[in-house]
Amino acid sequence: MRTIKSFILAMSLLVSLLFFGGAYLIVSGIFNQSVQQSALKDSDLLARSTFASMYQLMSTGWTREQLEGFVEANRQALAGSGYDLEIYRGPVVAEQYGQIDQAPIDDSVAAVFDSGRTLEHVEEHSVRYTFPLTAEAKCLACHATAEEGDVLGVIDVEQDFSAAIAEARDNFFFWLILLAPLPIIGAGLITVFVNRRITRSVELLEENAAKVNRVADLRNLSLGDTDLGFDELNRVFRSFEELVGKFRSVAVDRDLLEFEIKLLEKFIITSEVVRDWHDYICRLMTDINEVIETYTLFSIFKVDDELFDLDVFWRSPPSEDSRKLLERAVREHMADHPNLSDATLVHINHHVADHDGPPIELDESDVRVQVKSLLVDSPKIGGIVGIGVQAETVNDETRLLVIESVLSTLLNVVGSVKAIFKYTRDLEYYATRDPLTNLYNQRVFWELIGYEIDRAQRHDQRFALLLIDLDNFKLINDSYGHAFGDSFLKAFADAIGKGLKRGDIFARYGGDEFVVVLPETDLEKACVTANRVLAETDGIVLFAPDGEPVSASVSIGIAVYPEHAREPKDLFLFADNMMYKAKAEGKARVAVPSEEDVMDVFRSISEKGLTILRAVEEKRIVPYFQPILATGPDRIEAVEVLSRIDLGDTIMGASEFIEIAEKMGVIDRIDYIMIEKTLAEVSASGFDGMVFINLSPRALVLSEFIPTVRKIVEEAGVEKSRIVFELTERDTVKNIQLLEKFVQELRLEGFKFAIDDFGSGFSSFHYLKHFPIDFLKIEGDFVLNLLEDSRDRAFVRLIAELSRELKIHTVAEFVESEEVLEQVRALGIDYAQGFLIGRPAPSPMRYLPATAE
């Protein structure tokens, strides 16, 4: 339906169908209801007239033959009329005069005999009217056994009027079909009439549109006072005339557009434009004045927070007063802007396009500064802030608007050219510097350490590398926010810088790690510098947003060229290992490498490092299961999962690779692989006990750890309540609040939690106070010496008793003899683990069923 004519015809047909269909449904319903009501009235009248006739005959003392003849006569009289009448004799009359030949009594008739009330039953094409014959006083003369009010009989009238309804429906359809074309014919006539007027209006618009070939034709276009026959069409044409009038005011001549295009073609930024941009703008000023007389152009550029550059370009030399007038006007305009009102320092530069041209003399009325939407709301340093034009006023506002848009584009180019200078300098700076601390960045560090190696080789010199890591910075960042964390990093960078001397290369490697290259420095001098840095950073205290004082420390690793490595990466990795050694020894210290360190580091780097990486990539980390015995029922109820690397011909134990994996930053990936493979094996083997899984300290501070573990557990189909995560006390983090939050999240997920090697650190009982602990695994050294050392025995007894009070289950590790197991039972420890119970095996079912015999 692309035309109005077809739309009107289609809608007319649809409305006609809806109208006649609705009319049929409504009329049919009303007719059925009317017929039903009429049938009920007729049935009531027939029943009552039949009873009246019967009463007259009964008054004459009729015989049974007369009664049966009366009933038969009624049936024959109503045959073919749609009525069916039955007369029933009640029990009272039958008892006195005997039964008559009558139809069986159904539920409706019986209900009327019982209630003595008329019963009406209406269906779609029939009605049934059941009328009781109730004994009155005058009836008792003949019916001696009856009492007044008894039902002596029932007259049942049924009427079927389906034939009448069918005949009425046929008549209705006949007239409906006869009248249906009339609305369609009327709609067609109306469509033709309306279509002619609309077609006339469209043709008139097309004729006028064909007359417009250029902007000037718009001025001659007029539709006059044409009456199109409909007010709506007349309003459309009046609106069209208004639109033409607006086009007249905004349409641009072709010659002006050609000038704009040619001018815009010159707005290509090249190296020459950037170098001689003042002369470039001055030449464009000459071109612009060929179209409209323009006195000045100006641009405002933000150099610093309170420093702005104002460049003013004059067509010809201005007078001193004209300069001052324009400067004052621009300053006033800046003062009115909310983000420029505090501009305290404005550098003004004047440029003249034609020094030989007539001097420009302006007064107050001549200065009209127009800023075209280029005073930005939030000006940035190094960006264009505003542009403006002061030009001769012309009558053609459209012409002036186009010229101003050209000038605005031009001045944006000017701003871009100036910005290129600043951004180029900034890029050169930030390509080599860390924006937070203004130190060298990681990229420059690698370049400089390469240069330093080359220089040291040429001159046969040594140099040292310090790797400095801020201890527990992530906890500070998470607790107090990134803004405070940035301030903390800057403060530490400043403190580290104070401990260095002129000529040392200081860079931020990333995050909370800093590196320092100490030229011409041996190990002894490097230790002196490192300890000086340690002293400078030791006293730093910053106050958090909540007023709480926050301090931290640094761990420093040292590497010396060429003793420890000859390649930049190896030297860095050696210093990194030394830094982790400092952290492992308690943090806030300098790790000075010994000959043993050199051998250990490079052995782990060269041999095990690549092995571990390959194992992680190929997922050759495999779980081994060590059984845990419940000492009460004396059966295996749990297993602890231990990490191994499958090398094909041999198995590498956890003690050989865990520490290296932590230093290499892949320990969290090992954790995920272990959990995934452990739960897969538990599910496949059918083991239904508890599973103890060790967590690495690094995994605790990963925000994605719990969501990842949740997904793995759900995919494996293992109940969370059977999984116990172990945290080794010696390897935990210092921030007790962060650890407490992590444990709470584990418990909320439905997992259980255990402290491993309990008693090995100084914070053992602090854990019991702060954490919702399910299991304590007692440090194996105490259990191993239970029989020989009374102090160890007393300590284990104390842990067992305290755990019972706190409703925490205990596990004794290193149970390797029957005597130790008996002592563990005697002390009331709940579980035992060790080589006596079973050695680690690839399957959790290895020792099931098992006892401690």
N, C-alpha and C positions, 0 to 999 in steps of 0.2 A: 504493500500500500504506500507507494511513493508519492501519490497525488492526493489532493484534498478531495477530489470527486470520488475516487475509489474508496477513500476513508469514510466519507459520509454514507455512501451506499452500503458499505460493509457494516458500519455501525447501525444503520437503519434496519438492515436485515437481522442483525443480532438482537436489537431492541424489540423488533416485532416478534421474533421467536421467543424471547424471554417473556414478553407481554402475554402472548397467546398461551404459552405453556403455563405461566402463572395463573392466568384467568381460568384455564381448564381445571387446574388443581383446586383453586378456591371454589369455583362454581360446583364442581363435582362433590366436594366435601359438604358444601351447604345443602345441595340437593339431597344427598344421602341422609343427612341429619333430618331434613324436613320430612322426607318419606318415612323415616323411622318413627318420628313423633306422630305423624298422621296415622300410621299403621297401628300404633299403640292406642290411639283414640278410637279408631274404628273397631279394634278388637274389644275394647271396653264396652263400646256401644252394642256390638253383636252379642257379647256375653250377657249383658243386662237385658236386652230385648228377648234373647232366648229364655232367660229365667222368667221374664214376665209372661211369656207364652206358656211356659210350663206351669206356672202358678195358676193361670186361668184354667188350664185343663185339669190340674189337680183339684181345683175347687169343685169341679163337676163330679169328682169321684172316679177318676179314670182307672182303667184296668191295665194289667201288665202288657196286654197286646197293644193297647193304645200308646203306652209309654214307648215300647219298642218301635212302634210305627212312627212316633214323633221323632225319635232319635234318627231313624233311617231316613225320614223325610228331610231332616236338616242336612244330613250328609250328602244326599243327592242334590239338594238345592245349592250347596256350596261347592260341588264338584266342578273343577276347572276354573274356579274364581280366584285361586291362590290362597283361599282360606281352608283350614282344617280344624273342625270343631269336634271335641270329645266331651261326653257327659259321664261323670263318675258318681256312683252311689256310695255314700259314706257308710261306715260300719254300723252306725246307729239305725239307719234306714234299712240296711241289709238284714240286720237282726230281726227287724219287725216284718219286712215285706219280702225278704229274700234277695239273692243276687240277681243281677241282670247281665246281659251280654255286653261287656265293655272292654276297652283296651287295658293292657297291664298298667298298673300304677307305678310310675317312675319316681325318681327322687324329688323332682320339682312338685309333682302332684302331692306326694306324701308330705312334703314340707308345708304345703298350703293346708292340708288336713290337720297338721299339728299346730300350726300357728294361727290359722283363721284369718291370715292377711293375704292380700293380693300379691302375686309374684310376677314381675316383669323381667324378661330376658331378651336383650337386644343383640343381634349380630349384624354383620355388614349388609346382608341382603335378606334378612328375615327377623321377625319378632315373635315372641311367645308370651301370651297373656293368660295367666292361670287365676280364675276368679272363684272364691269360696261362696257356697250357698249356706248362709248362717241362719240357724233357727231363731224365729221371732215368736212372740206370744201367740200370734194367730196361727202358727204352724203346729203348736202343741196339741191342737184338737185332733189332728190326724196322726201325729207322731207322739204317741203317748209315752214312749220310752225315752224321748229326747228332752233335753233341758234347753232353756233359752240360752243362745250363744254357741250351742254345738254346731259343728260343721256337718250338714246333712249330705252335702255333695259338692262337687267341683266341676266347673265348666272350663275346659282348656282350649284356648283358641291359638292357632299358629297361622301366621300369614307369611308367605314367600313372595317378595316383590322384586326378585332379581330380573324378571322379564321386563318389568316396568323401567327399572334403572337402565338395562341394556338398551331399551328403545329410546330413552331420553339421551343416553350418551351418543347413540347413532345420530340423533337429530342435532345434537350440539356440534359434533364433528362436521356434519354437513354444512351448517351455517358458518362454522369456523373456517373451513376450506373456502367457502364462498366469499368471505370477507377478508381473508388473509392478504390478497394482492393489493388491497386498497392502501395500507400504510406504505408498502414498498413503492407503489406508483407515486404516492405523495412525496416520499423521500427523494425519488428520482427527479421530480419536478423542482423540488427545493434545491437539489444538488446542481441542476443545470443553471438555475437562477444565480446561486451563490458563486458557482464556478466562473460564470461570465464576468461578474464584477471583480473577482480576484484576478482572473486572467487579464482584464483591462488594467488593473493596478500594476501587475508585474510587467506588462508590456510598456507601460509608461515609465517605470523605473529603468528598464533596459534601454529605452530610447535616450533617456537623460544620461545614463552611465556611458553610453557610446559616444556622447559628445565630449567627454573629458579625456584629453590626451596629454595634458600638461597642467602644471600647477595653476597657471593663469586661467584655464578654463573653469576652475572652481568658482572664480569670481562671477562668471556669467551664467552659472547654473541656477535655475529657479523653476520650481514646480507650480508656482502661482497658487490660486485659490481653488484648485480642482476638487470637485465633490465626487467622491468615489462610491457614494451610495450607502456606506456604513461608517459609523463614527469611529469604529476601531481602525479601519483602513485609513481614514483621514488622520487619526492620531499617529499612525505609523509614518505617514508621509510628512507630517509636521516634524516628527522626531528625526526623520531623514534630512530634512532641511536644516535642522539645528546641527546635526552631525556634519553636514557640508560646511556650515559656518565655522565649526571648530577646526575642520581640516584646513580651511582658508588661513586660520591663524597659526597653524603649526606646520603646514607643508613647507618644504624647503625647495628652493629653485635648484635646477640641475647644475647651473654654473657654480653655485655655492658648494654643492656636494662634490663636484669635480675638484674644486679648490681644496676641500677638506681631505679628499682621497690623496691628492698629490702631496699635501702637507704631511699626512700621516705616513706616506711612504718614506719620508725623511726621518721618521722617528725610529730608526734602527740604530741600536746602540753598538758601536764598534769601538775598537781601541782608540781610534782617532777622536771619536766623540768624547770618550771618557777623558782623554788627555786634554782636548781643547774645547771643553763643553761650554765655556763662557762665550767663545767666538761662535760656536754652533748656535746657541740661543740668540745671539745678536743678529746673525744672518736670518734666522727664522722670523725675527721681529720685523725685518724689512719686508719679507713676503707677506706677513699678516697685514701689514698696513696697506697693501694693495687692495684688500677687500674691506677692511674697516679700520678706521683711525684708532690706533691703540697707543696710549702714552707709555704705559709701564706694565710689566709682568713682575710678580714676586713669588718666591717660594720660602716656606718656613721648614727648617730641618732640625730635628732634635738630636743634639750631640751628646748631652749628658742629662742627668735628672733636672738640673736647673740651667742648662746651657743650650741656647738655640742659635742657629745660623739663619739670618734673613738675607736672601739674595734678591736685589732689585735690578731689573733690566729696563733701561730707558730707551725709547726710540731715538732720541737726540738729547743733547746735554740739558739737564734740568737746572733751574735756578736753585740757590741754596734754600730759599723759602719753600719751593716745591718739594725738595727732598725732605725737609723737616715735616711738612704737612703729611706726606705719605707715610713717613716713619711713625708719626703720632697716630695716624689712622690705623695702621697695622697693629701697633701696640694696644690701642684701645680695643680692637677686635679680639686680640689675644686675651686681654684682661677680662672680657666678658665670657670667655670660655671656661667652664669649671675646672678643666684639667690643665689649663695653661696660665691661669691667673697668678700662679706662684713663680712664673718664669722671671728670675731675678737678673739673668745675664743674657743679653741678645747681641750677637755679633752681626753688624749690618755691613753688607758689601754692595756697592753700586756699580753697575756696568752700563755702558752706553753703546748702542748699535751703530749710530752714525754721528761721529764727532763733528762733522761739518754741517749737520742739519740745523734747522732753526731752533733756538732755545725754547724750552718748555716752561711756560709760566702758568701755574695752577693756583686757584684760590679755594676757599673752603667749599664753595658750591660745586667746583669742578671735581673734587676728589670723591669718587664713589668707589669704595672698595667692596667688591663682591666676591665672597668665598663660596665656591660651588661644592658643597658637601664634602670637602676634603679636610676639614678640621675634625680629626678622628676623636672618638670618645675617650680612648685609652692610648695615647701616643706612646710608641716604644722608642727606646734609644736606637738611633741609627735608621729611623724611618721617617718618611715624609709626614709632616704634621698638617700643613695647610698650603693651599695655592690660591692665588687671587689675580684679578685683572682690573686695571683702571683704564677705561676706554670711553670713546665718544658715544653718547647716547643716540641711538637710531630709532626710527619709528617702527621698523619691522622687528618686532620682538623675536620672531622665529630666527631671523638672520643673526641677531645678537646672541641668541641661545646656542646656535651652531658654532659661532665663533668662540664663545666661551668654553664650549665642550672641547674644541680643538686646543684652546689654550690650557685647559685643565689637563688634557692628555699630555700636552707638551711639558707642563710642569711636573707631571708624574714621571716623565722621562728624566727630567732634571733630578727629581728626588731619587730615582733609581740609579742614576749615574753617581750621585753622591753616596748612596747607600752601598754601591759596589765597592767604593774605596774602603768604607768602614768594614763591610762584611769580608772583604778580601783580607784585611788586616786581622779581623777576628778569626777567620778560618785558619790563617797561618798560625795564629796564637793557640787556638783550641785544638788544632791538629797535633800539637806537641804538649799541651797542658791539660791537666785535670781541672775542670771548671769549678769544683768545690774548693779545692785547696790551693790552686794555682801552681801545683807541683808538676813536674814532668809526668806524662801518662805512661801506660804500659808499652805502647808502641815505641815511644822514644826511648824508654828504658832498654828495650831489646836492641835498638840501634846503638845506643851509647855503650852498652856492655860489650857489643861486638867490636866497636871502635877501641874500647879499652883493652880488650884481648889482643887486638892487632898491635896497639901501641906497646903493651907489655912484652909481646913477643919480640918486637923490633929492638927494644931497649933492654931486654932480659931483666924485666922487673916483675914484682909481685903486685897484686891488688886484692882487696878483700870485698866480700859481698855480705851485707847484713840483710836478713829478712825479718821484718818486725811485724808482729801480729797483735792486734788489740784483743786482750782476753775478754771473752764473754760479751763482745760488742752486740751480737745479735739479740741477746737478752735485753740489753739496754735499749736497742732500737725498737723491739717489740713492746717493751714496757712503757716507754715514754714517747714513742712516735718518731717518725723519720726526721722531722725538723730538729728535734733535740739531738737525735743521732748525728745529723750533719754537723751541728755545733760541736758535738763531742769530738768528731773526727778532725775538724779544723783545729780545735784546741790541742789535740795530741800531735797533729802535724806541726804546729808551731813549736810545741815542746821538743819534739824530735829534732827539729831544725836547730834549736838552740844548742843541742849537744854535738852538732857537726861543725866542721871547720870549712873555711872558704876553699872551694875546689872540689868538695865532695858532691857526688851526683845523687840527688834525693828525688825519688819518684813515688807516686801512689800506684801500686800494682793493680789494685782493684778491691772493692769492698773495704774491709778493715786491715788490709795488708799493705805495708810500705816496704820499699827496697832502697838500699843505700849502697852505692859503689864508692869505695875508699881507694883512690889511686895511690900507688906507691906505698902500700900498707901491708905489713906482714901480720901474722896471727896475733902476736903480742899487742901491737898497736890497735888492731881491730877490737881486741877484748877491752882495751882502755876506752875506745870510742863507744862500744856497745854499753859498757857499764855507765858511761857518762849520760848516754841516752836514757838508760834505765832510771838513773837518778833524776833526770829532768822530768820524766813522765810520772814518777812515783807520787809527786805531791799535787797532781792535778785533781781538783774537785770542782764539778759544775753542779749548779742547782737546777733540778728538774722543774717543769711547769708547776708541779704541786708544792714546790719549795723544798723537796727532799734532796739532800746532798748526794751526789752520785760520783763515785770514783771507779777507776779501773786500773789495770796494769798491762804491761806488754811482755810478750815472750819473744826472745831474739835468737835467731839461728845464724851461725857464722860459717862462711866458706871462703877459702883462700885460693887464688889462682897462682901457680898451677898445681899446688900440692893436692888439692881435692878434686879438681876437674879442669879440663882444658877447653871444653865446649860450653857455650852459654847456657844451654838447657840443662846440662849435667851439673854445672856449677849452681844453678838456681835450685835444682832438685835436691842437691846436697844440703844447701842452706835451709831448704824447706823441711828436710828430715831433721835437721838440728833444731829448727824452731818447734817441731812437734815433740822432739825429745824434751825441750824446755817445758812445754806444756805438760808432758807426762810426768815430769819431775816435780810439778806443783805450780807451774806458771810463774809469772813475774820474775823471770831470771834469764840469764844468758847461757846458752848451751855451747860450750867450747868443745870442738871436735877433738877426739883422741885418735890414736892409730887404730884402736879397736872399732871406733865409730866409722872410720873411713872404710875398713874392711866390711863391716856389717851393712853399711848403707849401700855400697856398690854391689855387694853380693845380692842383696834384696832387690836392688834396682835392675841389675843386669839379668839375674836368673829368674827371680820370682815375680818381678813386676809384670813382665810380658806374659808369663804363665797365668797370672791372676786375671789380667785383662782378657786373654783369650778364653779363659774359663767362664768369665762373666758373659762375654759376647755369645759363647756357644752354649751357655746354660749348663755347664758341667759341674756346677755346685750341687752336691747331693746330700741328703739328710741321713744321718745315722742315729739310731734310737737306743738310749740306755735305759733299762727298766728301773722303776722306782717301786719299792716294796712297801705296802701298808703293814706296819708292824703288828697291828691288832689282829685283823683276820688272817695275816700271814699270806698275802697274795699280791700279785702285781696289779696295781691299779692305775699306773701312770708311766709315761716315758718322757725323758728329756731329749730334745733334738739337738744334735751336735753337727756342725758344718764340716764338710769334707769336700775336697776337689778330686774328681775322678780323672786321673791322668792316663787312663787306659791300662797300663801295666802296674800302676801303684796308686795308692790313695794318699793325698796330702792332708795332714791334720790341721785343725783350726789354728793351733799355736804357731804354725809356720806361715800363715798368710793373713790372719785377721788384722794384725797391726799394720802390715804393709797396705792392705786394702783400705784401711782407715786413712792412711796418709795419702793414698792415691785418689781418695774421694769416691770410691765405688762400693763402700761398705753398705750403703742403703740399698743399692741394687742387689747385693748379695742377700740382704735380709728379705727382700721381696721374693727372690727366686727360692730361697729356703722355705719360706712360709707356703708358697704355692706348691712346691714339690712335697713338702711334709704333709699337707692336708690331702693332696691327691693320693699319697701312699696310705694314709690313715683311712681314707674313705674306701680305697680299693681293697685293703686287707681286712676290713671289718673290725678293726680295733676300736673298742668302745670306751676306753679309759681316758684319763686326762692327758693332755699334751703340753709339756713345758717347752716354751720357745724363747731363746735368748734374744734380747734386743741390743743393738749397738747404741752407744751414746748419741751418735750423729742422727740416728733415726728419730730420736725424741724431739728434735727441733724442726723436723720437716712437717710443714702444714698439711701436706698431702698424705702423710703416713697412715693415719686412721682411716680416711676414705678409701685408700688403696687396699688396706688390709680387710676392711669391711667387704669390698667387692670380691676379693679372693676367697674369703670365708664363705660368702653366699654362693659363689659358683661351685665350691667344693661340697657344700651341703653338710658341713660339720657344725654341730651346735656350738655357739660361742661360749657357753658355760663350761665346755670341756677344755677350752684353750687358756693356758696360763702363760702370760708374758713375764719373762724374768728380766730384772734389771740388776746388773752387777754393781755392787756398791762402790767399788774402787774406780769404776769407769763412768760414774754419773756426773752430771753437771752441778755447778755450785748453786745456781739459782733455784732455791727450794720452792719458790712460788710457781715457776714454770713447770717444774717436775710434778708438783702437786696437781696442777691443772691437767697435765698430760695423763696422770694416773686416774683422775676423776673421769676424764673422757673415755678411757679404756673401760672403766667400771660401768659407765652409762651405756656403753655399747653392749654390755653383757659379758665381757671378758673378765678373767681373774688376773691377779697380780701377785708376783713373788719378788722378794729381795734375795738376790743370790750373794753368796759369800758373806753372809751377815756376820758382823763382828770384825771385818777386816779394816774398816775405816773408823774415823772419829765421829761420824754422824749417825751411827747405827740407831741409837734410841731416838734421835730426832726424826728418823723415818717413821718409827712406831707412833709418834705423836701426830704427824702431819698427814700420813698416807693411809688410805683404806686398804690395808694389806691382807691378802688371803693366806699366803705362805711365807715362811722364813726358812731359807736354806742356809744352815749353819756352816760357817767357814770350815773347810775340810781339815785344816791344820789342827783345829781344836779337837775334832772328832778322832783324828788319827792318833792322838796322844792321850786319849781318854784313860787308858789303863795305867800309863806311866806317870802322868803329870796331874797332880791333884788340883792345880790352878785351872788347867784346861777343863777338868771335870766339873769344878765348881762353876766355871763360866758357862758351860753347856747346860748345867742344871738350872742356873739362873735364867738363861734364855728360854728353856722349856717351861719353867714355872710362869714366867712373865707372859709367854705366848698363850698359855692356857687361860690366864686371867683375861687376856685381850681377845680370846676366841680366835687365835691365829694358829693355823696348822704349821707344824715344824717338819723339816726334812734334814736328816743328817747325811752329809756328803762324806766321801772317802771311807765308806764302810768296807773294809777289806779282810775282815776275819770274823769268825763266829763269836769270839770273845767280845769284840767291839759291838757286834750286833746285839748280843745279850745286854751289854751295858746301855745301849741306845734304848732298848725296850724298857729297861729298869728305870731310866730317867723319864719315861713317858713321852718320848719323841714319836710322832705319828708315822713318819715315813723314813725309809733308809735307802741310800743310793751309793753304789760303789762297785768295785770289781767283784766282790763276793756275790752281790745280787745279779750282776751280769755286765758284760762288756758291751760297748756300742756295737750295734748290728744294723744292716741295711733295712731290716723289717721290724716294725713294732710288735709283730706276733712271734718273734724268735723265742722269747722266754715264757710264752703262754701255752698251757697253764704252768705255773712255776711256784715253788715254795722256797723257803730259806733253809733248807736242810743242808 
